[in-house]
C-alpha cells in the first residue's frame, strides 16, 4: 500500500541499470531519464508506456532512485502509486515489468491491466 511521502514508484537494481544504459546510449539527444505513463488499450483497459524524457513536463513527479530519473506522467500517478519497476530479460522476453499493487486484473498476454474504480 502506498504511504504519503514515499516515491510513487520504486526501481529494482536491474531496472535502474537498464535505465542508466538506455540514457547513456541515447547519445547526444538531451535524454535525462525515462518517462512512465499509461494509455487506454488492450483487453484489460490500461497499458504502461515507457519513453525517453528530455525535460520535466508540467505537474510531473520526478523519482530519483539509484542514480537515475523517472518522470511520472500526472495522468498515470493514481494508477501506479506504490508500484515497483523491474527489468527482466530471458530467451523470449526483455523489458520493464511493473509490480503494481493496484492491479485488479491483467490480460492473458500481459500487455494490459485494470485497476478497481475509486470508491
DSSP file (Angstrom, degrees, kcal/mol; ACC not computed):
  #  RESIDUE AA STRUCTURE BP1 BP2  ACC     N-H-->O    O-->H-N    N-H-->O    O-->H-N    TCO  KAPPA ALPHA  PHI   PSI    X-CA   Y-CA   Z-CA
    1    1 A X              0   0    0      0, 0.0     2,-0.1     0, 0.0    81,-0.1   0.000 360.0 360.0 360.0 141.0    0.0    0.0    0.0
    2    2 A X        -     0   0    0     79,-0.2     2,-0.4     1,-0.0     6,-0.1  -0.443 360.0-154.7 -71.6 139.0    1.2    3.5   -0.9
    3    3 A X    >   -     0   0    0      4,-0.2     3,-1.9    -2,-0.1    79,-0.1  -0.958  25.1-107.4-115.9 132.9    2.4    5.7    2.0
    4    4 A X  T 3  S+     0   0    0     -2,-0.4     3,-0.1     1,-0.2    -1,-0.0  -0.251 105.7  30.5 -54.8 142.3    2.3    9.5    1.8
    5    5 A X  T 3  S+     0   0    0      1,-0.4    -1,-0.2     0, 0.0     2,-0.2   0.243  97.5 107.9  90.4 -12.6    5.8   11.0    1.5
    6    6 A X  S <  S-     0   0    0     -3,-1.9    -1,-0.4     1,-0.1    76,-0.1  -0.619  82.6 -90.8 -93.7 157.6    7.1    8.0   -0.4
    7    7 A X        -     0   0    0     -2,-0.2    75,-0.3     1,-0.1    -4,-0.2  -0.360  31.3-125.6 -62.7 144.3    8.0    8.0   -4.1
    8    8 A X  S    S+     0   0    0      1,-0.1    74,-1.3    73,-0.1    75,-1.1   0.725  93.6  20.2 -65.8 -19.8    5.1    6.9   -6.3
    9    9 A X  E     -a   83   0A   0     73,-0.2     2,-0.3    72,-0.2    75,-0.2  -0.996  68.3-155.9-148.8 145.9    7.3    4.2   -7.8
   10   10 A X  E     -a   84   0A   0     73,-2.2    75,-3.3    -2,-0.3     2,-0.4  -0.810  13.3-137.4-117.8 163.2   10.5    2.4   -6.9
   11   11 A X  E     -a   85   0A   0     -2,-0.3    75,-0.2    73,-0.2     2,-0.1  -0.936   8.0-134.0-121.9 143.0   13.1    0.7   -9.1
   12   12 A X     >  -     0   0    0     73,-2.3     4,-2.5    -2,-0.4     5,-0.2  -0.428  36.5-104.7 -79.3 167.5   14.9   -2.6   -8.7
   13   13 A X  H  > S+     0   0    0      1,-0.2     4,-2.5     2,-0.2     5,-0.2   0.896 123.2  53.7 -59.4 -40.0   18.6   -2.7   -9.3
   14   14 A X  H  > S+     0   0    0      1,-0.2     4,-2.0     2,-0.2    -1,-0.2   0.903 109.6  47.0 -63.3 -41.2   18.0   -4.3  -12.7
   15   15 A X  H  > S+     0   0    0     70,-0.3     4,-2.7     2,-0.2    -2,-0.2   0.923 112.0  49.9 -66.3 -44.1   15.6   -1.6  -13.7
   16   16 A X  H  X S+     0   0    0     -4,-2.5     4,-2.6     1,-0.2    -2,-0.2   0.908 110.7  49.9 -61.8 -41.8   18.0    1.2  -12.6
   17   17 A X  H  X S+     0   0    0     -4,-2.5     4,-2.3     2,-0.2    -1,-0.2   0.905 111.7  48.1 -63.7 -40.9   20.8   -0.4  -14.5
   18   18 A X  H  X S+     0   0    0     -4,-2.0     4,-2.6     2,-0.2    -2,-0.2   0.911 111.5  49.6 -66.5 -42.2   18.7   -0.7  -17.7
   19   19 A X  H  X S+     0   0    0     -4,-2.7     4,-2.7     2,-0.2     5,-0.2   0.932 110.5  51.5 -59.9 -45.5   17.6    2.9  -17.4
   20   20 A X  H  X S+     0   0    0     -4,-2.6     4,-2.6     1,-0.2    -2,-0.2   0.917 111.6  46.5 -57.9 -45.8   21.2    4.0  -17.0
   21   21 A X  H  X S+     0   0    0     -4,-2.3     4,-2.4     2,-0.2    -1,-0.2   0.909 112.3  50.2 -65.4 -41.5   22.2    2.1  -20.1
   22   22 A X  H  X S+     0   0    0     -4,-2.6     4,-0.6     2,-0.2    -2,-0.2   0.923 113.6  44.9 -62.8 -44.1   19.3    3.5  -22.1
   23   23 A X  H >< S+     0   0    0     -4,-2.7     3,-0.8     1,-0.2     4,-0.3   0.927 114.5  48.6 -66.0 -44.5   20.1    7.0  -21.1
   24   24 A X  H >< S+     0   0    0     -4,-2.6     3,-0.8    -5,-0.2    -1,-0.2   0.874 113.7  47.0 -62.7 -37.0   23.8    6.6  -21.7
   25   25 A X  H 3< S+     0   0    0     -4,-2.4    -1,-0.2     1,-0.2    -2,-0.2   0.513  87.9  86.0 -84.8  -4.7   23.2    5.0  -25.1
   26   26 A X  T << S-     0   0    0     -3,-0.8     3,-0.5    -4,-0.6    -1,-0.2   0.641  84.1-156.0 -70.4 -12.0   20.7    7.7  -26.2
   27   27 A X    <   -     0   0    0     -3,-0.8     3,-0.3    -4,-0.3    -1,-0.2  -0.488  52.0 -19.0  78.9-140.7   23.7    9.7  -27.4
   28   28 A X  S    S+     0   0    0     -2,-0.2    -1,-0.2     1,-0.2    -3,-0.0  -0.071  98.0 111.4 -98.7  31.6   23.6   13.5  -27.7
   29   29 A X  S    S-     0   0    0     -3,-0.5    -1,-0.2     2,-0.1    -2,-0.1   0.380  89.1-110.0 -91.5   4.8   19.9   13.8  -27.8
   30   30 A X        +     0   0    0     -3,-0.3     2,-0.3     1,-0.2    -2,-0.1   0.701  57.3 164.5  77.4  19.7   19.5   15.5  -24.4
   31   31 A X        +     0   0    0     -4,-0.2    23,-0.3    -8,-0.2    -1,-0.2  -0.569  12.7 173.1 -73.9 128.4   17.8   12.5  -22.7
   32   32 A X        -     0   0    0     21,-2.9    37,-0.3    -2,-0.3     2,-0.3   0.451  59.9 -39.4-115.0  -5.3   17.9   12.9  -18.9
   33   33 A X  E    S-C   53   0B   0     20,-1.1    20,-2.6    35,-0.1     2,-0.3  -0.973  70.3 -68.7 172.6-164.5   15.7    9.9  -17.9
   34   34 A X  E     -Cd  52  70B   0     35,-1.9    37,-3.0    -2,-0.3     2,-0.4  -0.906  32.2-140.5-118.4 149.4   12.7    7.8  -18.7
   35   35 A X  E     -Cd  51  71B   0     16,-3.5    16,-2.2    -2,-0.3     2,-0.5  -0.911  12.0-157.1-107.9 134.0    9.0    8.8  -18.5
   36   36 A X  E     +Cd  50  72B   0     35,-3.0    37,-2.5    -2,-0.4     2,-0.2  -0.943  27.4 144.5-112.1 131.0    6.4    6.3  -17.3
   37   37 A X  E     -C   49   0B   0     12,-2.6    12,-2.7    -2,-0.5     2,-0.3  -0.800  35.4-123.0-144.9-172.7    2.8    6.7  -18.3
   38   38 A X  E     -C   48   0B   0     10,-0.3     2,-0.3    -2,-0.2    10,-0.2  -0.940  15.5-165.6-135.2 159.5   -0.3    4.8  -19.1
   39   39 A X  E     -C   47   0B   0      8,-2.0     8,-2.1    -2,-0.3     2,-0.6  -0.979  32.2-104.2-141.3 156.0   -2.7    4.6  -22.1
   40   40 A X  E    S+C   46   0B   0     -2,-0.3     2,-0.3     6,-0.2     6,-0.3  -0.709  70.1 111.7 -80.0 118.3   -6.1    3.1  -22.6
   41   41 A X  E  >  +C   45   0B   0      4,-1.4     4,-0.7    -2,-0.6     3,-0.2  -0.978  37.1  44.0-171.5 169.9   -5.6   -0.1  -24.7
   42   42 A X  T  4 S-     0   0    0     -2,-0.3     3,-0.3     1,-0.2     5,-0.1   0.089  91.7 -63.8  74.1 177.1   -5.9   -3.8  -24.7
   43   43 A X  T  4 S+     0   0    0      1,-0.2    -1,-0.2    69,-0.1    63,-0.0   0.686 132.8  47.7 -77.5 -18.0   -8.4   -6.2  -23.3
   44   44 A X  T  4 S-     0   0    0     -3,-0.2    -1,-0.2     2,-0.2    -2,-0.2   0.559 111.8-116.0 -99.8  -9.5   -7.9   -5.2  -19.7
   45   45 A X  E  < S+C   41   0B   0     -4,-0.7    -4,-1.4    -3,-0.3     2,-0.3  -0.123  80.1  60.5 113.0 -38.4   -8.1   -1.4  -20.3
   46   46 A X  E     -CE  40 113B   0     67,-2.0    67,-2.8    -6,-0.3     2,-0.3  -0.937  50.3-173.3-130.9 149.7   -4.7    0.1  -19.5
   47   47 A X  E     -C   39   0B   0     -8,-2.1    -8,-2.0    -2,-0.3     2,-0.2  -0.991  27.2-114.2-138.7 146.6   -1.1   -0.4  -20.7
   48   48 A X  E     -C   38   0B   0     -2,-0.3     2,-0.4    63,-0.3   -10,-0.3  -0.540  24.3-158.1 -78.7 144.9    2.2    1.0  -19.4
   49   49 A X  E     -C   37   0B   0    -12,-2.7   -12,-2.6    -2,-0.2     2,-0.4  -0.992   8.5-175.5-122.0 131.6    4.2    3.4  -21.6
   50   50 A X  E     +C   36   0B   0     -2,-0.4     2,-0.3   -14,-0.2   -14,-0.2  -0.995  18.1 155.6-126.7 125.0    7.9    4.0  -21.1
   51   51 A X  E     -C   35   0B   0    -16,-2.2   -16,-3.5    -2,-0.4     2,-0.1  -0.929  46.1 -82.5-143.5 165.0    9.7    6.6  -23.2
   52   52 A X  E     -C   34   0B   0     -2,-0.3     2,-0.4   -18,-0.2   -18,-0.2  -0.407  38.8-149.2 -67.8 145.6   12.7    8.8  -23.2
   53   53 A X  E     +C   33   0B   0    -20,-2.6   -21,-2.9     1,-0.1   -20,-1.1  -0.979  22.3 174.2-119.2 129.3   12.4   12.1  -21.3
   54   54 A X  S    S+     0   0    0     -2,-0.4     2,-0.3     1,-0.3    -1,-0.1   0.579  73.7   2.6-104.1 -16.4   14.3   15.2  -22.3
   55   55 A X  S    S-     0   0    0    -22,-0.0     2,-0.5    16,-0.0    -1,-0.3  -0.976  81.6 -91.9-159.3 165.5   12.8   17.5  -19.7
   56   56 A X        -     0   0    0     -2,-0.3     2,-0.1    -3,-0.1     3,-0.1  -0.759  43.0-142.4 -85.4 126.1   10.3   17.6  -16.8
   57   57 A X    >   -     0   0    0     -2,-0.5     3,-1.9     1,-0.2    -1,-0.0  -0.458  36.6 -73.4 -84.5 161.5    6.8   18.4  -18.0
   58   58 A X  T 3  S+     0   0    0      1,-0.3    16,-0.3    -2,-0.1    -1,-0.2  -0.269 116.6   5.2 -55.3 133.4    4.4   20.5  -16.1
   59   59 A X  T 3  S+     0   0    0      1,-0.2    -1,-0.3    -3,-0.1     2,-0.2   0.476  93.5 142.5  70.3   6.8    2.9   18.7  -13.0
   60   60 A X    <   -     0   0    0     -3,-1.9     2,-0.3    13,-0.1    -1,-0.2  -0.541  48.0-132.6 -76.9 141.5    5.1   15.6  -13.4
   61   61 A X  E     -F   72   0B   0     11,-1.4    11,-2.9    -2,-0.2     2,-0.5  -0.694  18.1-148.9 -82.7 146.4    6.6   13.8  -10.4
   62   62 A X  E     -F   71   0B   0     -2,-0.3     2,-0.6     9,-0.2     9,-0.2  -0.984   7.1-162.9-119.7 126.0   10.3   13.0  -10.6
   63   63 A X  E     -F   70   0B   0      7,-3.2     7,-2.6    -2,-0.5     2,-0.7  -0.940   1.3-167.7-108.1 119.4   11.6    9.9   -8.9
   64   64 A X  E     +F   69   0B   0     -2,-0.6     2,-0.4     5,-0.2     5,-0.2  -0.934  24.0 156.6-107.2 112.8   15.4    9.9   -8.4
   65   65 A X  E >   -F   68   0B   0      3,-2.0     3,-1.5    -2,-0.7    -2,-0.1  -0.996  61.0  -7.2-142.6 129.9   16.4    6.4   -7.4
   66   66 A X  T 3  S-     0   0    0     -2,-0.4     3,-0.1     1,-0.3    -1,-0.1   0.816 128.3 -53.0  56.1  34.6   19.6    4.5   -7.6
   67   67 A X  T 3  S+     0   0    0      1,-0.3     2,-0.3   -47,-0.0    -1,-0.3   0.562 117.7  96.3  83.1   9.5   21.2    7.3   -9.7
   68   68 A X  E <   - F   0  65B   0     -3,-1.5    -3,-2.0     2,-0.0     2,-0.5  -0.881  65.0-127.7-128.0 162.6   18.5    7.5  -12.4
   69   69 A X  E     - F   0  64B   0    -37,-0.3   -35,-1.9    -2,-0.3     2,-0.5  -0.932  16.4-172.3-114.4 132.0   15.5    9.8  -13.0
   70   70 A X  E     -dF  34  63B   0     -7,-2.6    -7,-3.2    -2,-0.5     2,-0.5  -0.991  11.7-153.5-120.0 124.4   12.0    8.5  -13.7
   71   71 A X  E     -dF  35  62B   0    -37,-3.0   -35,-3.0    -2,-0.5     2,-0.6  -0.853   9.1-148.6 -99.1 129.9    9.4   11.1  -14.7
   72   72 A X  E     -dF  36  61B   0    -11,-2.9   -11,-1.4    -2,-0.5   -35,-0.2  -0.883  15.2-127.5-105.8 116.1    5.8   10.1  -13.9
   73   73 A X    >>  -     0   0    0    -37,-2.5     3,-2.0    -2,-0.6     4,-0.9  -0.376  20.8-128.9 -56.8 131.6    3.1   11.4  -16.2
   74   74 A X  T 34 S+     0   0    0      1,-0.3     4,-0.4   -16,-0.3     3,-0.3   0.779 107.1  57.9 -60.0 -26.8    0.5   13.1  -14.0
   75   75 A X  T 34 S+     0   0    0      1,-0.2    -1,-0.3     2,-0.1     4,-0.1   0.635 107.8  48.8 -76.3 -12.4   -2.4   11.2  -15.5
   76   76 A X  T X> S+     0   0    0     -3,-2.0     3,-1.4   -40,-0.2     4,-1.3   0.646  84.4  89.2 -98.4 -18.0   -0.7    7.9  -14.5
   77   77 A X  H >X S+     0   0    0     -4,-0.9     4,-1.2     1,-0.3     3,-0.8   0.884  86.2  49.8 -53.0 -49.3    0.1    8.6  -10.9
   78   78 A X  H 34 S+     0   0    0     -4,-0.4    -1,-0.3     1,-0.2    -2,-0.1   0.725 112.7  49.0 -66.7 -19.1   -3.2    7.3   -9.4
   79   79 A X  H <4 S+     0   0    0     -3,-1.4    -1,-0.2     1,-0.1    23,-0.2   0.695 119.0  35.1 -90.1 -20.4   -2.8    4.1  -11.3
   80   80 A X  H X< S+     0   0    0     -4,-1.3     3,-2.3    -3,-0.8    -2,-0.2   0.362  75.5 140.0-118.4   5.4    0.8    3.3  -10.4
   81   81 A X  T 3< S+     0   0    0     -4,-1.2    20,-0.2     1,-0.3    21,-0.2  -0.248  79.2  13.2 -52.2 129.8    1.2    4.5   -6.8
   82   82 A X  T 3  S+     0   0    0    -74,-1.3    -1,-0.3   -75,-0.3   -73,-0.2   0.511  95.6 143.7  83.3   4.5    3.3    2.1   -4.8
   83   83 A X  E <   -a    9   0A   0     -3,-2.3   -73,-2.2   -75,-1.1     2,-0.5  -0.344  43.2-140.5 -77.8 158.0    4.5    0.2   -7.9
   84   84 A X  E     -aB  10  99A   0     15,-1.8    15,-2.9   -75,-0.2     2,-0.5  -0.982  10.6-147.1-117.0 129.4    7.9   -1.4   -8.4
   85   85 A X  E     +aB  11  98A   0    -75,-3.3   -73,-2.3    -2,-0.5   -70,-0.3  -0.859  24.9 174.4 -97.8 124.6    9.6   -1.1  -11.8
   86   86 A X  E     - B   0  97A   0     11,-3.2    11,-2.6    -2,-0.5     2,-0.4  -0.794  24.7-137.9-122.8 165.1   11.8   -4.1  -12.7
   87   87 A X  E     - B   0  96A   0     -2,-0.3     2,-0.4     9,-0.3     9,-0.2  -0.997  22.2-175.7-126.3 128.2   13.7   -5.1  -15.8
   88   88 A X  E     - B   0  95A   0      7,-2.5     7,-2.4    -2,-0.4     2,-0.4  -0.940   5.4-178.8-125.3 146.5   13.6   -8.8  -16.9
   89   89 A X  E     + B   0  94A   0     -2,-0.4     5,-0.3     5,-0.2     2,-0.2  -0.976  15.8 140.1-146.4 128.2   15.5  -10.5  -19.7
   90   90 A X        -     0   0    0      3,-3.1     3,-0.1    -2,-0.4    -2,-0.0  -0.766  66.7 -68.7-146.2-164.7   15.4  -14.1  -20.8
   91   91 A X  S    S+     0   0    0     -2,-0.2     3,-0.1     1,-0.2     0, 0.0   0.810 129.7  27.0 -64.4 -30.6   15.4  -16.0  -24.1
   92   92 A X  S    S+     0   0    0      1,-0.2     2,-0.3     0, 0.0    -1,-0.2   0.531 122.8  34.7-111.4  -8.4   11.9  -14.9  -25.2
   93   93 A X        +     0   0    0     -3,-0.1    -3,-3.1     2,-0.0     2,-0.3  -1.000  45.1 173.3-149.9 143.2   11.4  -11.6  -23.5
   94   94 A X  E     +B   89   0A   0     -2,-0.3     2,-0.3    -5,-0.3    -5,-0.2  -0.935  37.9  89.4-147.1 131.8   13.2   -8.4  -22.4
   95   95 A X  E    S-B   88   0A   0     -7,-2.4    -7,-2.5    -2,-0.3     2,-0.2  -0.945  71.5 -55.4 166.1 174.3   11.6   -5.4  -21.0
   96   96 A X  E     -B   87   0A   0     -2,-0.3     2,-0.4    -9,-0.2    -9,-0.3  -0.556  44.6-163.4 -77.1 140.5   10.3   -3.4  -18.0
   97   97 A X  E     -B   86   0A   0    -11,-2.6   -11,-3.2    -2,-0.2     2,-0.5  -0.981   7.2-146.1-126.2 136.5    7.9   -5.2  -15.7
   98   98 A X  E     -B   85   0A   0     -2,-0.4     2,-1.0   -13,-0.2   -13,-0.2  -0.916   4.7-158.3-110.3 123.8    5.7   -3.4  -13.2
   99   99 A X  E     -B   84   0A   0    -15,-2.9   -15,-1.8    -2,-0.5     2,-0.6  -0.848  26.9-178.9 -96.3  98.0    4.7   -5.0   -9.9
  100  100 A X    >   -     0   0    0     -2,-1.0     3,-1.3   -17,-0.2   -17,-0.1  -0.887  27.7-163.4-111.9 113.8    1.6   -2.9   -9.2
  101  101 A X  T 3  S+     0   0    0     -2,-0.6    -1,-0.1     1,-0.2   -19,-0.1   0.634  89.9  64.0 -69.2 -11.5   -0.4   -3.4   -6.0
  102  102 A X  T 3  S+     0   0    0    -23,-0.2    14,-0.7   -21,-0.2    -1,-0.2   0.601  75.4 111.8 -86.6 -12.8   -3.3   -1.5   -7.6
  103  103 A X  E <   +G  115   0B   0     -3,-1.3    12,-0.3    12,-0.2     3,-0.1  -0.386  36.6 176.1 -66.1 134.5   -3.9   -4.0  -10.4
  104  104 A X  E     +     0   0B   0     10,-3.1     2,-0.3     1,-0.4    11,-0.2   0.482  69.8   6.0-111.4 -10.0   -7.1   -6.0  -10.1
  105  105 A X  E     -G  114   0B   0      9,-1.2     9,-2.3   -61,-0.0    -1,-0.4  -0.978  55.7-161.0-166.3 158.5   -6.7   -7.9  -13.4
  106  106 A X  E     -G  113   0B   0     -2,-0.3     7,-0.2     7,-0.2     5,-0.0  -0.993  29.2-112.1-145.4 141.4   -4.3   -8.5  -16.2
  107  107 A X    >   -     0   0    0      5,-2.0     3,-1.1    -2,-0.3     5,-0.0  -0.263  35.3-105.1 -71.1 163.9   -5.0   -9.8  -19.7
  108  108 A X  T 3  S+     0   0    0      1,-0.3    -1,-0.1     2,-0.1     0, 0.0   0.802 120.0  49.3 -60.9 -33.0   -3.7  -13.2  -20.7
  109  109 A X  T 3  S-     0   0    0      1,-0.0    -1,-0.3     3,-0.0    -2,-0.0   0.608 107.2-125.3 -85.1 -10.7   -0.9  -11.8  -22.9
  110  110 A X  S <  S+     0   0    0     -3,-1.1    -2,-0.1     2,-0.2     3,-0.0   0.546  78.3 115.4  83.2   6.4    0.3   -9.5  -20.1
  111  111 A X  S    S+     0   0    0    -64,-0.1     2,-0.3     1,-0.1   -63,-0.3   0.719  74.7  30.0 -83.7 -21.1    0.1   -6.4  -22.3
  112  112 A X        -     0   0    0    -65,-0.1    -5,-2.0    -5,-0.0     2,-0.3  -0.931  61.3-169.7-138.9 162.1   -2.7   -4.6  -20.3
  113  113 A X  E     -EG  46 106B   0    -67,-2.8   -67,-2.0    -2,-0.3     2,-0.3  -0.890  10.3-141.7-142.6 169.6   -4.0   -4.3  -16.8
  114  114 A X  E     - G   0 105B   0     -9,-2.3   -10,-3.1    -2,-0.3    -9,-1.2  -0.948   6.6-155.8-134.1 157.1   -7.0   -3.0  -14.9
  115  115 A X  E     - G   0 103B   0     -2,-0.3   -12,-0.2   -12,-0.3     2,-0.1  -0.923  32.3 -97.3-127.7 155.6   -7.5   -1.3  -11.5
  116  116 A X        -     0   0    0    -14,-0.7     2,-0.1    -2,-0.3     3,-0.1  -0.421  44.8-104.9 -70.1 146.5  -10.5   -1.1   -9.3
  117  117 A X        -     0   0    0      1,-0.1    -1,-0.1    -2,-0.1     2,-0.0  -0.441  43.6 -96.1 -69.1 145.6  -12.7    2.1   -9.6
  118  118 A X              0   0    0      1,-0.1    -1,-0.1    -2,-0.1    -3,-0.0  -0.345 360.0 360.0 -62.9 142.2  -12.3    4.5   -6.7
  119  119 A X              0   0    0     -3,-0.1    -1,-0.1    -2,-0.0    -2,-0.0   0.413 360.0 360.0-102.2 360.0  -15.0    4.1   -4.1
